[in-house]
Amino acid sequence: MLEHLLETEVNKRPSTVRLQGRILFLTEDPDLIRRQLQGEDLEWDPSIPLRDDISTDEITPGWVCYHFDEKLGEYPYVGLMCGEELPIGRNDVKNGGFVCSVSGKRRGKGSSREASPYAERSAGIRVVIGENIERIYGENCANIGVLTSTDFSLIEKIKNGEEIPLESFIGDAGQIERDIIEYGGLLEYAVARLKGLVTVPEIVADLERSETIAEKIMARHWLKDGSGADIGVPRIKPGDTGFLRTDLRFSHEYVTPMASTFWQDFAGEADLNDTDSILFFRDHLAFLDEVITEDRKAAGLLDAAHALHDRQREFATAKGVRLHGELPDRTGSDGICHIMIQDRYALPGQVIIGSDSHTPHVGALGCLAFGVGTSAVVNAWATKDVRLEVPESIRIEVNGDLQPGVTAKDLMVEILRHPSVKSGEAIGRIIEYTGSTIAVLTIDERVTLTNMAAEVGGFTGIIAPDEKTVLWISEMRGIPVDEIWDLCEGLKSDPDAHYAATIEIDASQLEPMVAEPGDPGNGVAISGLDEHINVDLVFVGSCTGAKRDDFDMYAEVARQAVAAGRRVPPSVAAFAQFGSIDVEAYCIERGYDKLLQEAGFQVLAPGCGACINAGPGVSSSPDQVTISSINRNFPGRSGPGKVYLASPLTCMASAIAGSITAYRSDKDNWA
Ligand code: SF4
């Protein structure tokens, strides 16, 4: 299979970098950006407010990712919101001759799409500088040869066309990261590794060291050397670099096509390694035809989106990979990848990688699951392993009883506005949720927390498996309880395991929350909102909000509303979308579909839909207000309107009231 790779020649890049081109400062002020696009070169001055929190949705909005080749270079930053404006248009970056792009904190947050750095590189950007850089985005940059740095002194050197040591972009990176940067990308590195040109660092195990659950799973899956013949080491610790053998690898139609192109360049017609543990999903764009605008259709974007689907299906067929695809008889898909992995595949103690930032979803089952970019997917198709620098862990300890009407989503919004999280302390770290509150949450509610570890910026989220986990998996899949307990053996953190920080939350103090538009970190208690906020749209669904327990909550509020003679008012358009065909069957069996329709909801077959601006429930104008149980509300994510994130109960109560309203189980909501 890998002969093609062994014949490929790879060389290290030169030890210095000299760039010829301009610097683009991504500023909060749209006029400053326009002036740069018109040819003005700004002098760097730290008082210039740079844009923080630039998400990959802003670098390459969902519709841009319908392209999966060099054409992406026409679009970087077309979704970048500066003030209330989108100052960067198609081809502006490419035509501007920029080689370096500079922004503030948390550059590249959000989705794991490698399309973002790929679009930047295709437009000419060679260096990205930010105050800090999100893990997946940073890795994706390195994997395709885009250099990153947090050192703002490089700006002057780049501007002057000075020769800069490559070392300046390597800093204290581990050996593997260093080799990847030196070889110019992950796939080049993979070839060097297979040829024995680089060595994977040996682990020096401290047998006295106490471990977290995540560290135990990593040690069990650690490759002893670059050959991958032996798996498992006694101990690993934060900062160790190496490779993990994966149990499951999956990707969806946004990523598989680009990955298939990379694969053909990388491995020719070779088969993928162990196709039984690879899955493809058609989930993101199954409903796109229903909402795409005429403008975008005229620009060929619907055809481009269909090409993504076709390419994935053809590649799945050619390589013999299982594809959870479209429904044969109606619009929709088998399900959202994360919910299907949760319900059908993931097991405690596994290492699972997916082409999506919400892959930590199944960390609630005691897996180590994390999102990776396209190059890492391709590498894993060949080697079954994934590169890793062991992150530190953070413990979020939640104790106390949640008040009636307060859910895991409210807890998560509270976590996201915690000062430690807001300051970026959790970025790139493993978030382990513990405490008495977590112990009593259902599996689906725990999943809401691990799913949204992505919004924290964490490497992943994890919860140690317990009796609830074992019984849930057994009931869902018919696996004998004893077999699942065997998998859970040793899967808990040692009492004196080391954490970089512990965040303590008193659950009893929590109230129903919303995250105000723009960022999931904009949390505020509903009781603290200083105005009455009417809603135009309600969308309940997504990997965060379309599990069985979420629908139990939607249905319960709908039942109460219908019994009280209430339904969604005519001023509000309300949509409920199932997370998978399994969730749909569960709901139909209980009559939830009819109940929701009676309450005024349009009920949709499974898919990601409005969550990614590609299905019924998206906004169509900036003044529209949406309340939704999805996980992120970055600008433009679900249309041009304003999205409030909220719990399943709050979304339903707000749908019926027509305005943002907390659900109260202890009083008559509909009086
Ligand atoms: S439902 Fe939304 S957040 Fe979840 S995988 Fe789909 S697009 Fe991503």
Residues whose N, C-alpha, C, O or C-beta is under 5 A from the ligand:
A	BS01	SF4	I336 S542 C543 C608 C611 I612
